[in-house]
Amino acid sequence: MFKTRLLSGIVLVVIALVLVITGGNVLLGGLLIVSLIGMFELYRIFQIEKSPAGLVGYLAAAALYGNLWQRFLQDSMAFVMALLILFMFVYVFTYPKYKTEQIMAAFFGVFYVAAMLSCIYQTRMLENGAYIVWLIFLCSWGCDTCAYCVGVLIGKHKMSPKLSPKKSIEGAVGGVIGSMLLTLLYTWIFRVQMQIQIQEMLILACISGVGALISMVGDLAASAIKRNYEIKDYGKLIPGHGGILDRFDSVIFTAPVIYYLAEFFLP
């Protein structure tokens, strides 16, 4: 199992490197595929993965990414309301085929998976985005690693005993601090290429700290959904890791945090 998990993890990292380094339409298309798979995994829980409601969700995700490509719609709220109305059309004219929670899950999936993951592309498109985008992975997967190490060493107080008994408050603090230190190290190494000073490095470290904290919420949120529906993994696409949502649960929450904070605080 360890060998399988390691090999699939290496393949996953290589794919992520190729997509993010290349950027542009390659990254956008890759994220769309990842989003559609993630939505399929989520929709499968609610038994709508092959239904008209699911199809509307997939098409909405494609439209969302198409808008990032060509910018044919400027008002994001118009998209949200139009999508909700469209789902209500499906709900009403196929009644009583779907339960209310299935329609809400279909609507939720577009934003929980596709919209939030699209922030990886939007971060990549920022000034210095080729470097800043890596903070999304650094403060989600880095936080997870640091939190685990600190939790094993000194973890005593349970953070969420019913939802995730192995996670500790000490581990969470270690994860946040570890992510900030990793960010400082990362930005120091690439300070010349990024053309940033100490002030910007500290801002990015603080942004990573916030991202790391929220990444734990993403991890726990994904676990809560699985526990509610009594499933172990969202899928089996990535051997040893589960599905897309199992591996990207924290990244989903970290991506918009890094994007919006970097856009707002960096000059």
C-alpha positions, 0 to 999 in steps of 0.5 A, a space after each residue: 500500500 505504501 509503495 502504491 501510495 508513493 508512486 501515485 503521489 509522485 505521478 500526481 505531483 508530476 502532473 501538477 508541475 506540468 500543468 501549473 508551470 505551463 499555465 494558460 489554457 493547458 492549466 485551465 483545461 486540466 483544472 476543468 477535467 479535474 473539476 468534472 471528475 470531482 463533481 462526478 464523485 460528489 454527485 455520486 453520493 447523491 445519486 445524480 452523477 448521471 442524471 439531468 441535474 448532474 448534466 446541468 452541473 457539468 455544463 455549468 462548470 464548463 461554462 464557468 471555465 469558458 468564461 475564464 477563457 473568453 470573458 463573455 459574462 462580467 457579472 458573476 451574480 448573474 451566472 449564480 442566479 441563472 444557474 439556480 433558476 435552471 436547476 429549479 426548472 429541472 426540479 419542477 419539470 421532472 418532479 417528483 424525480 429529485 429530492 430537494 437536497 439532490 438539487 441543492 447538492 447539484 448547485 453546491 457542487 458547481 461552486 464547491 468544486 469547479 469555482 473554487 478550483 478555478 482560483 488556481 488558474 486565476 492565481 496563476 494569472 496574477 503578477 508573479 502568479 507563476 510563483 504565488 500559485 505554489 503557495 496554494 499547494 505549499 500551505 495545504 499539503 505543507 500544512 497537512 505534513 507539518 500538522 501531522 508531525 507536530 501532532 504525533 510529537 506533542 499533540 494532546 488536545 483533540 481539535 475535532 474528536 468526533 469528526 477527526 479524532 487524530 487531529 490535535 490543536 497542537 498539530 493545527 498550530 504546528 501546521 499553520 506555523 510550518 506553512 508560514 515558515 515554508 513560505 518564508 523559505 520559498 519566497 527567500 529562495 525565489 526573491 530575485 525572480 519574484 522581485 520582492 522585498 522582506 515586506 512582501 515576503 512577510 505578507 505572503 507568509 501571513 497569507 499562507 498562514 490564513 490559507 493553512 488554517 482554512 485548509 484544515 476546514 476544507 479537510 474536515 468539511 470533506 470528512 464530514 460529508 463522507 461521514 454523513 453518507 458513510 463512505 470511506 473515500 470519494 473515489 478510487 482514481 488515485 491509488 492509495 489516495 482515493 478520489 480527486 476530492 480526497 486529495 484536493 479537499 484542502 486545496 479546494 478551500 486554500 485556492 480562493 483564499 490565496 487568490 483573493 488575499 494575494 490580489 488584495 494585499 500585494 502591490 
